[in-house]
């Protein structure tokens, strides 16, 4: 998504789609006591900022990786569900044969389809604002995966340094 789209999303009440100040915004600023020169300066600086974002959008577009809800399924969920949230036929058959209720399987499917649809709706809403929801979610997921071992290592060091166990983020009685 473009930087200019995000800029307009944040500043669209005051600025037109070409980055110029709207006349009604100018009138409102004048009514609040702003000087003409200050308004012109603000409009000029904002237009320069918009033009720079526009230039960057054309010369160095931001990457926009596409993530689907399926990318956030656990390995177990990937064995159970299709990307649209429906149960895989082979999983359904296996579970029915092992005695799982048809109603429970239908409920599992209903919930997963809702989850996928919610992800798609939120992703579309964010995209309209110039935000890559899937990318943000993936970065958050990867950051939490990376930080757990780091915190664990830090706790081991803290224990070796005789830190107060109650101040540590993990249970100090855990076997290492």
RAPE-V543289 format. One record per pair of residues at least 12 apart in sequence whose C-alpha atoms are under 8 Angstrom apart, sorted by the first residue. I is the first residue (numbers start at 1). GAP is how many residues later the second one is. Records with the same first field share a line. If there is no record, write none. Layout:
# RAPE-V543289
I=GAP  GAP
This chain:
# RAPE-V543289
1=61  63  126  129  130  131
2=55  59  60  128
3=50  51  53  54  127
4=46  49  50  53
5=124  125
6=123  124  125
7=43
9=120  121
13=12
19=27  28  31  32
20=23  26  27
21=22
26=13
64=68  71
65=67  69  70
66=68  69
67=67  68
68=51  52  66
69=14  47  50  51
70=12  13  14  46
72=66
79=12
81=28
84=29  32
85=24  25  27  28  29  30  31
86=23  24  26  27
87=18  22
92=13
151=18
152=18
155=13  14  15
159=13
